[in-house]
Amino acid sequence: MKLVYESNPDILDIKEVEVMNDIEFTIRILSPSHFNTMKHVQKIFEENDILTDVLVYTYSNHEYRVVVRKVFYGDFILQLMKCQLLTKVEWKEELP
């Protein structure tokens, strides 16, 4: 099973790529009403006990590079959903 998600293209531009044991996201927040939301997501992961689960690098123009250890992929995606940056999250069967 694979976790898949959808986002509102007026709010968020999100891309991901697998790099060894991590998933790297490039995220750009497009909606002014959501500019602080990604900072909130970052704060949640910074305040937990695991230092290397999710690393957030902030760039100009509300762009972020986020490195997520594979074992925390679901946690990160669900947090984006909780913060209303994603509109849909579901498990899908992977075809062989």
GIPE-V429522 format. One record per pair of residues at least 12 apart in sequence whose C-alpha atoms are under 6 Angstrom apart, sorted by the first residue. I is the first residue (numbers start at 0). J is the second residue. Records with the same first field share a line. If there is no record, write none. Layout:
I=J / J
This chain:
0=91 / 92 / 93
1=90 / 91
2=89 / 90
3=88 / 89
4=87 / 88
5=85 / 86 / 87
6=85 / 86
10=28 / 29 / 30
11=27 / 28 / 29
12=26 / 27
13=25 / 26
20=69
21=67 / 68 / 69
22=66 / 67
23=65 / 66
24=64 / 65
25=63 / 64
26=62 / 63
27=61 / 62
28=61
52=67 / 68
53=66 / 67
54=66
